[in-house]
Amino acid sequence: MAADIDEQPAGYDRLLSAEHAGAIARVAAVIAERRPRHVVFTARGTSDHAALYAAYLTEIRLGLPAGLASPSAITVYGARPDLSDALVVGVSQSGGSPDLAEVLRVARASGALTLAVTNAPDSPLVETAELAVDIAAGHERAVAATKTYTAELLALLMLVEGVRAGDGVLPAEERAALGALPELAERTLADPTPAQLAPRYRFAAQLVTTGRGYAYPTAREAALKLMETSYLPALAFSGADLLHGPLAMTDPDVPVLAVVGSGPGGRSMGEVLPRLGERRADVVVVGSADVEGATRMAVPEVDERYAPLLDILPLQRLALALALARGEDPDAPRGLKKVTATM
């Protein structure tokens, strides 16, 4: 898992290369030409969080309604929704889950434009879809997904921005900004704070993660990593939902990991953090700015769209260090396999 985490800056660099950026641009150009009226994502586990990030991008950057499909509606209940005007995107590291392939098969039969975003270009998901994007993350050794998650994020970001450009090609300013990500990721991973924080939560019984907007998928992915590597019950809430009831469970014995950026989503957390302070919660903030009364895992300040590619890195390292501090094996969590086949 440590090796997979450390390979992420190189993964960003690889996806941004002319070869892979060009392939994504060609797919984006086809989508722009087809002009879908709405976008449906289908995914499981970690990839579901990448799909949620892409749904935010789609609605904010493209102005298209976007949502996450429930595969069981098709595979268990036999639903056949009319997706004739949709782009349906299957997001999966392995591309091997039968239910996701079935969603794309049904969608394509109804007239949808279908796309597979995966680390396995020879997978059933790719065989089913009309279009495919290879996230090019390379072999991932650990069961817990790290580098494939961030590769999905970057590939989906490049895809959406390519569609927005109209011809699939990212504007020069966008390419330059994205080109800084590998070095920024290296700097973020060099920070020792996550490993230093791990002993603080060695005996935690439960934990809460939170964020808004683009940060919400990061909060959900962080909770999943903590659960699957440390077996620590972790609940993820948007900052808005946290105030609608779950806030009552926070207290000095329930640590809170808050993803707080410098954009609109981060600023909207301004009403959440004081309420956590009233509860005397143990708050750790992931972000580019100091928050009074909270410990911070620092990340460089970037456009809020890019922040999930950096914010998750210290949280992955925290999950790794905490698992080791609790005497667990983060490379092979009990009861889990790299590919989970569901129908």
C-alpha positions in Angstrom: 0.0 0.0 0.0 2.9 2.4 0.8 4.4 1.7 -2.6 1.1 2.3 -4.4 0.6 5.6 -2.6 4.1 6.8 -3.5 3.5 6.0 -7.2 0.7 8.5 -7.5 2.7 11.6 -8.7 4.2 9.4 -11.5 0.7 8.3 -12.3 -0.5 11.9 -12.7 2.5 12.6 -14.9 1.7 9.5 -17.1 -1.9 10.4 -17.6 -0.9 13.9 -18.6 1.5 12.7 -21.2 0.7 13.3 -24.9 -0.2 9.6 -25.4 -2.8 9.3 -22.7 -4.1 12.9 -22.8 -4.6 12.5 -26.5 -6.6 9.3 -26.0 -8.8 11.0 -23.5 -9.3 14.0 -25.7 -10.5 11.8 -28.6 -13.1 10.2 -26.3 -14.1 13.7 -25.0 -14.6 14.9 -28.6 -16.9 12.1 -29.4 -19.0 12.8 -26.3 -19.1 16.5 -27.1 -20.3 15.7 -30.7 -23.1 13.4 -29.4 -24.3 16.1 -27.0 -25.9 13.9 -24.3 -28.7 15.5 -22.3 -27.7 13.9 -19.0 -25.0 11.7 -17.6 -25.4 8.6 -15.5 -22.4 7.0 -13.6 -22.3 3.5 -12.3 -19.6 2.2 -10.0 -18.9 0.3 -6.7 -16.7 1.0 -3.7 -13.8 3.4 -4.2 -14.8 3.9 -7.8 -18.2 5.1 -6.6 -16.5 8.0 -4.9 -14.6 8.9 -8.1 -17.9 8.8 -10.0 -19.5 11.1 -7.4 -16.6 13.6 -8.0 -17.3 13.3 -11.7 -21.0 13.9 -11.1 -20.1 17.2 -9.4 -17.9 18.1 -12.3 -20.5 17.3 -14.8 -23.2 19.4 -13.3 -20.9 22.4 -12.4 -18.7 22.5 -15.5 -21.0 21.1 -18.2 -24.4 22.2 -16.8 -25.8 18.7 -17.4 -27.9 16.7 -14.9 -25.8 13.9 -13.5 -26.4 11.0 -11.0 -25.2 7.6 -9.9 -27.1 4.6 -11.1 -28.3 1.8 -8.8 -27.0 -1.3 -10.6 -29.5 -3.5 -8.6 -32.4 -1.8 -10.2 -31.3 -3.4 -13.5 -29.6 -6.6 -12.2 -31.9 -7.6 -9.4 -35.2 -6.0 -10.3 -35.0 -6.2 -14.1 -35.6 -2.5 -14.7 -35.0 -1.2 -18.2 -34.8 2.6 -17.9 -34.9 4.7 -21.1 -31.4 6.1 -21.4 -31.5 7.0 -25.0 -30.3 10.6 -24.5 -27.8 9.8 -21.8 -24.1 9.2 -21.5 -23.7 6.2 -19.2 -20.2 5.9 -17.6 -19.0 2.7 -15.9 -16.1 3.5 -13.5 -14.2 0.5 -12.2 -10.5 -0.2 -11.4 -10.8 -3.9 -12.5 -13.6 -3.6 -15.0 -14.6 -7.1 -13.8 -17.8 -6.6 -11.9 -20.7 -8.2 -13.8 -23.3 -5.8 -12.6 -21.5 -2.7 -14.0 -21.1 -4.4 -17.3 -24.8 -5.3 -17.3 -25.8 -1.7 -16.6 -23.7 -0.6 -19.6 -25.2 -3.4 -21.8 -28.7 -2.4 -21.0 -28.0 1.3 -21.4 -26.3 0.7 -24.8 -29.3 -1.4 -26.0 -31.6 1.5 -25.1 -29.6 3.9 -27.2 -27.2 5.5 -24.7 -23.7 6.4 -25.4 -21.6 4.2 -23.1 -18.1 4.7 -21.7 -15.9 2.5 -19.6 -13.3 4.2 -17.3 -11.0 1.5 -16.0 -7.4 0.3 -15.3 -8.1 -2.9 -17.3 -8.4 -2.1 -21.0 -9.1 -5.8 -21.8 -11.9 -6.2 -19.2 -15.6 -7.1 -19.7 -16.6 -3.5 -19.0 -14.5 -2.2 -21.9 -15.9 -5.0 -24.2 -19.4 -3.9 -23.3 -19.0 -0.1 -23.8 -18.8 1.9 -27.0 -16.0 4.1 -25.7 -13.2 3.5 -23.2 -10.6 5.4 -21.2 -7.6 3.7 -19.8 -6.5 5.3 -16.5 -3.0 3.8 -16.9 -2.3 3.4 -13.2 -0.3 0.2 -13.6 -0.6 -2.9 -11.4 -1.9 -2.1 -7.9 -0.4 -4.4 -5.3 -2.5 -3.7 -2.2 -6.2 -4.7 -1.9 -7.1 -1.2 -0.7 -7.2 1.0 -3.8 -5.1 4.2 -3.7 -3.4 5.0 -7.0 -6.2 3.7 -9.1 -8.6 6.0 -7.3 -6.6 9.2 -8.0 -6.0 8.0 -11.6 -9.8 7.7 -12.0 -10.2 11.3 -10.6 -7.7 12.8 -13.0 -8.9 10.9 -16.0 -12.5 12.0 -15.3 -11.4 15.6 -14.7 -9.6 15.6 -18.1 -12.6 14.0 -19.8 -15.1 16.5 -18.5 -12.9 19.5 -19.2 -12.3 18.1 -22.7 -16.0 17.8 -23.3 -16.4 21.4 -22.1 -13.8 22.5 -24.6 -15.9 21.1 -27.4 -13.1 19.4 -29.3 -11.7 17.3 -26.5 -8.5 19.3 -26.2 -7.8 21.0 -22.9 -7.1 24.7 -23.1 -3.4 25.7 -22.6 -4.1 27.3 -19.2 -5.8 24.1 -18.0 -2.9 21.9 -19.2 -0.4 24.1 -17.5 -2.3 24.0 -14.2 -2.7 20.2 -14.3 1.0 19.9 -15.2 1.9 21.2 -11.7 0.0 18.4 -10.0 2.8 15.7 -10.0 5.2 18.1 -8.1 2.4 19.2 -5.7 1.6 15.6 -5.0 5.2 14.9 -4.2 5.2 17.7 -1.7 2.0 16.6 -0.1 3.3 13.0 0.3 6.5 14.3 1.9 4.6 15.8 4.9 5.2 13.6 8.0 2.0 14.8 9.7 -0.3 11.8 8.9 2.2 9.3 10.4 2.6 11.5 13.4 -1.2 11.7 13.9 -1.8 7.9 13.7 -0.9 7.1 17.4 -3.5 9.7 18.5 -6.3 7.6 17.0 -4.9 4.1 17.8 -7.7 3.4 20.3 -10.5 5.3 18.6 -13.8 3.5 18.6 -15.3 5.4 15.7 -14.6 8.4 13.5 -16.4 10.9 11.3 -15.3 12.4 8.0 -16.9 15.4 6.4 -16.6 17.8 3.5 -18.8 19.7 1.0 -18.9 19.9 -2.8 -15.8 18.4 -4.5 -14.5 17.5 -1.0 -17.4 15.3 -0.1 -16.2 12.3 -2.3 -12.8 12.7 -0.5 -14.5 12.4 2.8 -16.3 9.3 1.7 -13.2 7.7 0.3 -11.2 8.5 3.5 -13.9 6.8 5.6 -13.8 3.7 3.3 -10.0 3.5 3.6 -10.1 3.7 7.3 -12.7 1.0 7.6 -11.1 -1.5 5.2 -7.5 -1.1 6.5 -8.0 -0.5 10.3 -11.6 -1.9 10.7 -12.4 1.4 12.3 -16.1 2.4 11.9 -16.0 5.6 10.0 -19.1 7.6 8.9 -18.9 10.1 6.1 -21.3 13.1 5.9 -21.5 16.1 3.8 -21.0 19.2 5.9 -24.6 20.2 5.4 -26.0 16.7 6.3 -23.8 16.7 9.4 -25.7 19.6 10.8 -29.1 17.9 10.2 -28.6 15.4 13.1 -25.4 13.4 13.0 -23.6 16.4 14.7 -25.1 15.0 18.0 -22.8 12.0 17.9 -19.6 14.1 17.9 -17.8 14.7 21.1 -14.2 14.7 22.4 -14.1 10.9 21.9 -15.2 10.9 18.3 -12.5 12.3 16.0 -13.6 14.3 13.0 -11.6 14.5 9.7 -12.8 17.6 7.9 -11.8 18.3 4.3 -11.8 22.1 4.0 -10.6 23.8 0.8 -10.4 27.4 -0.2 -13.2 27.4 -2.8 -17.0 27.7 -2.3 -17.3 24.2 -0.8 -14.6 24.9 1.7 -16.0 28.3 2.6 -19.4 26.7 3.2 -17.8 24.6 5.9 -17.4 27.8 7.9 -20.7 27.1 9.6 -19.9 23.5 10.3 -16.5 23.8 12.1 -17.7 26.2 14.9 -20.5 23.7 15.7 -18.0 20.9 16.0 -16.0 23.2 18.3 -19.1 23.7 20.5 -19.2 19.9 20.8 -15.5 19.9 21.7 -14.8 17.4 19.0 -11.3 16.4 18.1 -11.0 17.9 14.6 -8.3 17.4 12.1 -8.6 19.6 8.9 -7.2 18.6 5.5 -6.7 21.7 3.5 -4.5 24.7 2.5 -5.5 27.1 5.3 -5.2 27.0 9.1 -8.5 26.6 11.0 -8.5 27.9 14.5 -8.6 25.1 17.1 -8.0 22.3 14.7 -4.9 20.2 13.8 -4.1 20.4 10.1 -2.8 18.1 7.5 -1.6 20.6 5.0 -2.0 20.4 1.2 -1.0 23.1 -1.4 -3.7 25.5 -2.5 -5.1 24.7 -5.9 -8.3 25.2 -7.9 -11.1 23.5 -6.0 -11.6 21.1 -8.9 -8.1 19.8 -8.5 -8.1 19.6 -4.7 -9.4 16.0 -4.4 -6.3 14.9 -6.2 -4.2 16.2 -3.3 -6.5 16.1 -0.3 -6.9 12.3 -0.4 -3.1 11.7 -0.2 -2.5 12.5 3.5 -5.7 10.7 4.3 -4.4 7.6 2.5 -1.2 7.9 4.5 -3.1 8.3 7.7 -5.1 5.1 6.9 -1.9 3.2 6.3 -0.1 4.5 9.4 -3.2 3.9 11.6 -3.6 0.3 10.4 0.0 -0.4 11.3 -0.4 1.3 14.7 -3.4 -0.9 15.4 -1.4 -4.0 14.5 -3.3 -4.7 11.2 -2.1 -5.6 7.7 -3.3 -2.8 5.4 -2.0 -4.8 2.3 -4.4 -7.6 2.8 -7.6 -6.6 4.8 -9.5 -9.6 6.1 -12.3 -10.8 4.0 -11.6 -8.6 1.0 -10.4 -9.4 -2.5 -9.1 -7.0 -5.2 -12.0 -7.8 -7.5 -15.5 -8.0 -6.0 -18.0 -9.5 -8.4 -21.6 -8.4 -7.7 -24.8 -8.9 -9.6 
